């Protein structure tokens, strides 16, 4: 009959589906590893940027900073850095909750 699937064809389809699911699981694991590595490096970056020293006059300052020589890009760059920090803090808070 037209449209019937043999047992062998069904088994082949099942094996193909299992192979696809296995490959997807590998991709997801790799992405999670890369994501964790990126978040670790961002955390380190913000530790550098948040580092403060005290001047001889007793004033606190941040000796490490990101600068921009294009006036029109200062605000968007600052917003980008702020958002990256917010996401990094959020990620680290979620990690600590597990």
DRENPA-3360 file (N, C-alpha, C; in nm, 2 decimals, always signed):
BEGIN
1 = XXXXXXXX = +0.08/-0.12/+0.00/+0.00/+0.00/+0.00/+0.09/+0.12/+0.00 ~ +0.04/+0.23/-0.07/+0.12/+0.35/-0.08/+0.12/+0.42/+0.05 ~ +0.23/+0.47/+0.10/+0.24/+0.55/+0.22/+0.28/+0.46/+0.34 ~ +0.28/+0.33/+0.33/+0.32/+0.25/+0.44/+0.48/+0.25/+0.46 ~ +0.52/+0.25/+0.58/+0.66/+0.25/+0.61/+0.70/+0.11/+0.67 ~ +0.81/+0.06/+0.62/+0.86/-0.07/+0.66/+0.92/-0.05/+0.80 ~ +0.94/-0.16/+0.87/+1.01/-0.16/+1.00/+1.15/-0.11/+0.98 ~ +1.22/-0.15/+0.88/+1.35/-0.11/+0.86/+1.36/+0.04/+0.83;
9 = XXXXXXXX = +1.27/+0.10/+0.76/+1.27/+0.24/+0.73/+1.24/+0.32/+0.86 ~ +1.15/+0.27/+0.94/+1.12/+0.33/+1.07/+1.24/+0.33/+1.16 ~ +1.31/+0.22/+1.16/+1.43/+0.21/+1.25/+1.54/+0.31/+1.20 ~ +1.55/+0.32/+1.06/+1.65/+0.42/+1.01/+1.61/+0.56/+1.04 ~ +1.48/+0.59/+1.04/+1.44/+0.72/+1.08/+1.46/+0.75/+1.22 ~ +1.44/+0.65/+1.31/+1.47/+0.67/+1.45/+1.61/+0.69/+1.48 ~ +1.70/+0.61/+1.41/+1.85/+0.63/+1.43/+1.89/+0.77/+1.38 ~ +1.83/+0.82/+1.27/+1.87/+0.95/+1.22/+1.82/+1.06/+1.32;
17 = XXXXXXXX = +1.70/+1.04/+1.38/+1.65/+1.13/+1.48/+1.74/+1.13/+1.60 ~ +1.79/+1.02/+1.65/+1.88/+1.01/+1.76/+2.01/+1.07/+1.73 ~ +2.06/+1.06/+1.61/+2.19/+1.12/+1.57/+2.17/+1.28/+1.57 ~ +2.06/+1.33/+1.52/+2.03/+1.47/+1.52/+2.03/+1.52/+1.66 ~ +1.95/+1.46/+1.75/+1.94/+1.50/+1.89/+2.08/+1.50/+1.96 ~ +2.16/+1.40/+1.93/+2.29/+1.39/+1.99/+2.38/+1.51/+1.94 ~ +2.37/+1.54/+1.81/+2.45/+1.65/+1.76/+2.40/+1.78/+1.82 ~ +2.27/+1.80/+1.83/+2.22/+1.92/+1.90/+2.27/+1.93/+2.04;
25 = XXXXXXXX = +2.27/+1.82/+2.11/+2.31/+1.83/+2.25/+2.46/+1.87/+2.26 ~ +2.54/+1.82/+2.16/+2.68/+1.86/+2.16/+2.70/+2.01/+2.13 ~ +2.62/+2.06/+2.04/+2.63/+2.20/+2.00/+2.58/+2.29/+2.13 ~ +2.48/+2.25/+2.19/+2.43/+2.32/+2.31/+2.54/+2.32/+2.42 ~ +2.60/+2.20/+2.44/+2.71/+2.20/+2.54/+2.82/+2.29/+2.51 ~ +2.86/+2.29/+2.38/+2.97/+2.38/+2.34/+2.93/+2.53/+2.35 ~ +2.81/+2.56/+2.32/+2.76/+2.70/+2.34/+2.76/+2.74/+2.49 ~ +2.72/+2.65/+2.57/+2.72/+2.68/+2.72/+2.86/+2.70/+2.77;
33 = XXXXXXXX = +2.95/+2.62/+2.72/+3.09/+2.63/+2.76/+3.15/+2.77/+2.72 ~ +3.12/+2.80/+2.59/+3.16/+2.93/+2.54/+3.10/+3.05/+2.62 ~ +2.97/+3.04/+2.65/+2.90/+3.14/+2.72/+2.96/+3.16/+2.86 ~ +2.99/+3.05/+2.93/+3.05/+3.05/+3.06/+3.19/+3.12/+3.05 ~ +3.27/+3.09/+2.94/+3.40/+3.15/+2.93/+3.39/+3.30/+2.90 ~ +3.29/+3.34/+2.82/+3.27/+3.49/+2.80/+3.23/+3.56/+2.93 ~ +3.14/+3.50/+3.00/+3.09/+3.56/+3.12/+3.21/+3.57/+3.23 ~ +3.29/+3.47/+3.23/+3.41/+3.47/+3.32/+3.50/+3.59/+3.29;
41 = XXXXXXXX = +3.53/+3.60/+3.16/+3.61/+3.71/+3.11/+3.55/+3.85/+3.13 ~ +3.42/+3.86/+3.11/+3.35/+3.99/+3.14/+3.36/+4.02/+3.29 ~ +3.34/+3.92/+3.38/+3.35/+3.94/+3.52/+3.49/+4.00/+3.56 ~ +3.60/+3.94/+3.50/+3.73/+3.98/+3.52/+3.75/+4.13/+3.47 ~ +3.69/+4.16/+3.35/+3.70/+4.30/+3.30/+3.64/+4.40/+3.40 ~ +3.52/+4.37/+3.45/+3.46/+4.46/+3.54/+3.53/+4.47/+3.67 ~ +3.59/+4.36/+3.71/+3.68/+4.37/+3.84/+3.79/+4.47/+3.82 ~ +3.85/+4.47/+3.70/+3.95/+4.57/+3.66/+3.89/+4.71/+3.66;
49 = XXXXXXXX = +3.78/+4.73/+3.59/+3.72/+4.86/+3.58/+3.67/+4.91/+3.71 ~ +3.63/+4.83/+3.81/+3.58/+4.87/+3.94/+3.69/+4.89/+4.04 ~ +3.81/+4.85/+4.00/+3.93/+4.87/+4.10/+3.95/+5.02/+4.13 ~ +3.96/+5.04/+4.26/+3.98/+5.18/+4.30/+4.11/+5.19/+4.38 ~ +4.17/+5.31/+4.37/+4.29/+5.34/+4.45/+4.26/+5.47/+4.52 ~ +4.34/+5.50/+4.62/+4.32/+5.63/+4.70/+4.44/+5.71/+4.66 ~ +4.41/+5.84/+4.63/+4.52/+5.93/+4.59/+4.59/+5.98/+4.72 ~ +4.70/+6.05/+4.71/+4.77/+6.11/+4.82/+4.68/+6.20/+4.90;
57 = XXXXXXXX = +4.58/+6.26/+4.83/+4.49/+6.35/+4.90/+4.37/+6.28/+4.97 ~ +4.37/+6.15/+4.95/+4.26/+6.07/+5.01/+4.14/+6.05/+4.92 ~ +4.15/+6.10/+4.80/+4.03/+6.08/+4.71/+4.04/+5.95/+4.63 ~ +3.93/+5.88/+4.63/+3.92/+5.75/+4.55/+3.91/+5.77/+4.41 ~ +3.98/+5.69/+4.33/+3.97/+5.71/+4.18/+3.99/+5.57/+4.12 ~ +3.94/+5.56/+3.99/+3.95/+5.43/+3.92/+4.07/+5.45/+3.82 ~ +4.18/+5.39/+3.84/+4.29/+5.41/+3.75/+4.28/+5.34/+3.61 ~ +4.19/+5.24/+3.61/+4.17/+5.17/+3.49/+4.03/+5.20/+3.43;
65 = XXXXXXXX = +4.03/+5.25/+3.30/+3.90/+5.29/+3.24/+3.90/+5.27/+3.09 ~ +3.79/+5.27/+3.04/+3.77/+5.26/+2.89/+3.75/+5.40/+2.84 ~ +3.82/+5.44/+2.74/+3.80/+5.58/+2.69/+3.76/+5.57/+2.54 ~ +3.72/+5.69/+2.49/+3.67/+5.70/+2.35/+3.71/+5.84/+2.31 ~ +3.77/+5.85/+2.19/+3.81/+5.98/+2.14/+3.71/+6.04/+2.04 ~ +3.60/+5.97/+2.03/+3.49/+6.02/+1.94/+3.37/+6.07/+2.03 ~ +3.35/+6.20/+2.03/+3.25/+6.25/+2.12/+3.11/+6.19/+2.10 ~ +3.08/+6.16/+1.98/+2.94/+6.11/+1.95/+2.93/+5.96/+1.99;
73 = XXXXXXXX = +3.04/+5.90/+2.02/+3.04/+5.75/+2.06/+3.05/+5.73/+2.21 ~ +3.08/+5.84/+2.28/+3.10/+5.82/+2.43/+2.98/+5.77/+2.50 ~ +2.86/+5.83/+2.47/+2.74/+5.79/+2.54/+2.70/+5.65/+2.50 ~ +2.70/+5.61/+2.37/+2.66/+5.47/+2.33/+2.76/+5.37/+2.39 ~ +2.89/+5.41/+2.39/+2.98/+5.32/+2.45/+2.96/+5.30/+2.60 ~ +2.93/+5.41/+2.67/+2.90/+5.40/+2.81/+2.78/+5.31/+2.84 ~ +2.67/+5.33/+2.75/+2.55/+5.25/+2.77/+2.58/+5.10/+2.74 ~ +2.66/+5.08/+2.65/+2.70/+4.94/+2.62/+2.77/+4.87/+2.73;
81 = XXXXXXXX = +2.87/+4.94/+2.79/+2.94/+4.89/+2.90/+2.85/+4.87/+3.02 ~ +2.76/+4.97/+3.05/+2.67/+4.96/+3.16/+2.58/+4.83/+3.14 ~ +2.53/+4.81/+3.02/+2.44/+4.70/+3.00/+2.52/+4.56/+3.01 ~ +2.64/+4.56/+2.96/+2.73/+4.44/+2.98/+2.75/+4.41/+3.13 ~ +2.77/+4.52/+3.20/+2.79/+4.50/+3.35/+2.67/+4.45/+3.41 ~ +2.55/+4.51/+3.38/+2.42/+4.46/+3.43/+2.40/+4.31/+3.40 ~ +2.42/+4.27/+3.28/+2.41/+4.13/+3.24/+2.51/+4.04/+3.31 ~ +2.63/+4.09/+3.33/+2.73/+4.01/+3.40/+2.69/+3.99/+3.54;
89 = XXXXXXXX = +2.65/+4.09/+3.61/+2.61/+4.08/+3.75/+2.49/+3.99/+3.76 ~ +2.39/+4.00/+3.67/+2.27/+3.92/+3.67/+2.31/+3.77/+3.65 ~ +2.41/+3.74/+3.56/+2.45/+3.61/+3.54/+2.52/+3.55/+3.66 ~ +2.61/+3.63/+3.72/+2.68/+3.59/+3.84/+2.59/+3.57/+3.96 ~ +2.48/+3.65/+3.97/+2.38/+3.62/+4.07/+2.31/+3.49/+4.05 ~ +2.28/+3.46/+3.93/+2.21/+3.34/+3.90/+2.30/+3.22/+3.92 ~ +2.43/+3.23/+3.89/+2.52/+3.13/+3.92/+2.53/+3.09/+4.07 ~ +2.53/+3.20/+4.15/+2.54/+3.18/+4.30/+2.42/+3.12/+4.36;
97 = XX = +2.30/+3.13/+4.29/+2.18/+3.08/+4.34/+2.16/+2.93/+4.32 ~ +2.24/+2.87/+4.23/+2.23/+2.73/+4.20/+2.29/+2.64/+4.30;
% end
